């Protein structure tokens, strides 16, 4: 039921239930049914929204329902409600780390297990599994937890005893593994280890062959017991189990195995130094009693090397590192390189030698590290790990090249780069990072492979990005590559400019910026032209694009919103995120096949391929586009003019540094408050600095190109310039003493990409020449000026039909529906940013409900024309976002269909709304140019309105500079 509903549908249901409850006496049995449904709806809403408030209310409603009379209409027993309350408590303890919830959940689940659950249609196995999870939460949160592991083992044994195809204990077994690791990491003794190990052995008997989860649990338990008693049998069995898992190497189990080994290493690193020394001495005694080259001795040596490594990490005593190397040399001497892990001793020795060099600066260690790693590349057993070996070898060669300048080392690095970057066994993100190193290394030395390296990097960033199924995951991958991934396209473009390849540089910037918007826009491409030639192919492609878009818009990577997949053969045991990945890959494969067929049609060879310069230069058909490329290699300004080659403006050598200083000055001053004198002084200084750095050379070049004043100009900036007010640069020196800014000479707008600007100009048959206007307002005591602004908008009804959504009518669902029926929209409400969560940027509506950036992106509005976002932060980026992705509300509104948008770069002063709106609409609805669509009038109207603001007495810079225009 509720799990299939959207947040908007759930909100409607919740509102209905709240109204019903307000009319029904608490003593009436129907009240129980309503409160129970309200609790369930709140819980389902939480699963979509992830807002703790929803989960808290769900728990309150379930608790209330337990003590109410039985309901009418359908049978509701207290046990079922009690069980649902426990599920909510367990979820809150698990996701918000509340120890009291874990304790309550344990207590309640123990009570439930004592009831005849079959009578109440509550599965006994599910209650037992949840109790194991609740006990594990107690272990993690250290909420009492006395005897938790022992009780978990007993419960797992119980599940194993009644194992069947309908009663799979896998979840319980995995929970037991995580609890054991958690307790071990807390530095506490895991008891009863013997019982834990026996539990895993029993689970192994009934598990299918190659059950990696159980094998890893057994290996972990044996490893922990080995740390206590140094039993060779435990160690050997644990290593054998881990090797058998790695040999089959499915990705999920590899990840679990890596987590387990990382956890064990973390435990070792947390030991007190006294304990570490005791471990070392104990192992030395054991080594002295074992014969040379025996498996027992090698096992002890491996452990000794790790403990010495732990000690070195604490003391930085180079003698400890020398002991590690001694152990590694002995291990290497007896290593069987034909064994699946026979390369490991050599690889570890090479790394330790590199660390010895870093500490001692003795070149012989670096030389030997390089020699050892070269040898590892020759080992057959290292084939699957070549990327990591090459990665380390590159570091060593790079160090030696910087110190000695040996050309042979540089040539070897250049030979190694393509081998590693093209290694399909390595992660795409790792390959991408190394391709950037390749480009940087080759460019520094002016090597001929620079272009190859950059092209490979561009390909890999696209591959890594596209393979992520949801917007959130795509964005997180881009953030993870921050500092490398976001700079690489700009660096490549700067290299192309250096080579005189201006058109290619513009293509690169277009391909490498606003990846999220560009990918989604590609899924909404019109099929009209294709339909005229091959309607079946157009229909199939449109359907696949629609499915991909629905999948991409899933709320969370955990699969909180399920994508319907009727007839899918995906394994039911797969996790929700795994299902998303599988479905996405299937759709992408089908799409690639279709695109190949379409591109073979006459005249469709370039269909949906990366746009060429001839395609994107159309963006300058209505006026010049100024592109600023900001990189450490070199910064450039390109002016794109229609039917002419791009015009390059060379910048000064300190351009990059000066621009950074301007941005930093603005950020630091903003901490004082936007209305502070310090901020206004800083803003004035920044505008002056921007004029000298960018404005003056751009104005001079525009004049040289014959671009008349009062022409439309578009800014397409990169990097930090995405957050700097280029439209307000100045004041510009004049002979008459009147202060003028850039927007006095030209009518400026912004665009995230050239394609976005082209898209905003495309005509739509659904767009009306006499559109109606939607007013979305949520005035409150903190927005006293909102009522005056609303009056101005409502007074426009003599020119255009005006619909007002205010108060309770302004729900997220209602607003989205209203946007579909109106060509113009004006928002009067609070705008909200969520640091690190760009998709949660939102307009605040009634009852703290929000219309988020993601809600807007999901909507498709082909009739949309112009939007005025009179709210705070609508064109501002969150601190943890990526500048060139333009993830803000203004760009989202433009993406979903609006041709032009007015937004704000920071907080908006409430009292400015009325006067600005009055002057803006007076200009936009003037009789001049009535044949021009409203969205094409909006940039001039904003310029006119802000110029009038400037003349007002007491008007500060930040108040008028705040407003920006995006789009056509």
Beta strands, then each sheet from edge to edge (+ up, - down):
strand 1: 625-629
strand 2: 636-640
strand 3: 647-650
strand 4: 712-717
strand 5: 730-732
strand 6: 740-741
strand 7: 747-750
strand 8: 773-777
strand 9: 802-806
strand 10: 824-828
strand 11: 830-832
strand 12: 842-844
strand 13: 850-852
strand 14: 866-870
strand 15: 900-904
strand 16: 963-967
sheet 1: 3+ 2- 1+ 4+ 7+
sheet 2: 5+ 6-
sheet 3: 9+ 8+ 10+ 14+ 15+ 16-
sheet 4: 11+ 12- 13+
end
